[in-house]
Amino acid sequence: MTFGEKLKHYRLEKGLKQTELAKLAGLGLNTISNYELGKTRPKDHKTYSVLADILGLDADYLHNDNDDFVDAAKSAYGSRGKKQAEQLMEDVTGLFAGGEMADEDLDEFMRAVQDAYWLAKEANKKYARKGHTKKS
């Protein structure tokens, strides 16, 4: 589940409206709405803690490392990199749908896939046309 999906699920489970959650967290209604729609995510990790406390969750559970990976891919390679990273995470997650794997093992596997993505992107830089790589 993405951060936005988790946020909405547990907000509804607690019987809170978006406006109520926004007020309790000291955030705007549009911010909560955008989080739940997957349009944005908290930039400040403290926000994850605030939301998790309100919802009775662990902040590490609410925060999604895959979202950080997608954000980093967008930062490094633009919207195309973001789309590729999102597709990769969706495809890999689909491999384990309905299966049973310890959370720690799944996390390690996802990190390995993400590392492979970065290595492949770096290796393919030499094949990119001039002007089509994002400079740091």
N, C-alpha and C positions, 0 to 999 in steps of 0.2 A: 504494500500500500504506500502511496506517496504521502508526503507530509499533509497536503490538502485533504486527501481522503481520510487520513487518520483524524485530523482536526475536526472535520465535519462529523465523522462517525461518533467520536467521543463527546463532542458538543451535544449532539442529539441524544446520546445515551444519558447525559447529565440533565437533559431537559432544558437546555439553554437556547435562547434565540441568539442569532448573530449579534444583535444590538447589546444583549446582556453580556455576552463574552467580550465584546469590544470594550464595554464600560469597565468590566472587572480587570481587563488586561491593560487598560489605559491606551487602547488603540482605536482607530477609526473604524466605522462600520465597513467602509470600502476596503480597508486593509484586510479585515477578516474575510470578507467576500472574495477578494482576490486570492487570498491564501487558499481558500476552499476550492476555488475554480482552477487552481494550479497556475495562475497567471504570475504570481510572485511568491517569494518565500522570505522569511525574516533575514535581514542582512546581519543583525546583531544576534549572537547566540544566546544572549540573556533573554530575548523574547521567547525562545523555545522553553526556557526554564519557567518563565512567568505563565505561559499557556499550559505547560505540563502541570504546574502546581494547581492551577484552577481546575484542570480536568482530572486530577488525581493520577497522573502518569509520571513515568520517568522521562526526563528531558531527552536522554539518549534514545529512547524508544520513539519519541515524537519526531526527533530530528532524523532525517534520512540521508545517509552518506551518498546514496545514488544521486540525490538532488545536487549535492556539492560537486559530484563528478560532472554532471550535465552542465552546471554553471561554469565550471573550469573549462570544459570543452568549448562552450560558447565564447568565453573570454579569449581562449587561444585561437579558435578557428572560426568564429563568427556563427551566424545562424545555421549554416550548413553543418558545422561541427556539432552544434547543439542537437540538430535533428538526428545526426548519425549516432550520437551518444544516447539519446532517448530511445532510438530504435534498438540499439545494442542492449540496453538495460531491459527493454520490453521483451526482446527475443530470449535473452538469457533467463529472465524471470519465468517465462513461459516453459522453459525446459523443466522447471521444478514444480509446475502446477500440479497439485494433487499428490506430489511425492513427499517423502519424509526425509528430512535432513536436519541435523542440529543447526540451530541459528548460528553458532560459532563457525561451523563448517561452511554454511551458505555465505556468511560474511566474508570469509577467507577466499572462497571461490569468486565472489563478486569483485573483491580487490584484485585478484589475479587477472580477471577479465579486463578490468579497468587499466591495470598496468600494461597488459598486452595492447590495448587500444593506443595508449600513449607511445609505446614503442613502435607500433605500426605507423602512426601519424608522423613520428620523427623520421622513420626510415623512408617514408614516401615524400618527404619534403623535397628531395632532389628531383622528383618527377613532376612537381607542380609547375605550372606555367608561371612565368614572371608576373608579379602583381597579383597573384591569386593566393598568396599566403599572408596571413595577418602578422604584422611585425610587433614584437614586444616592446 
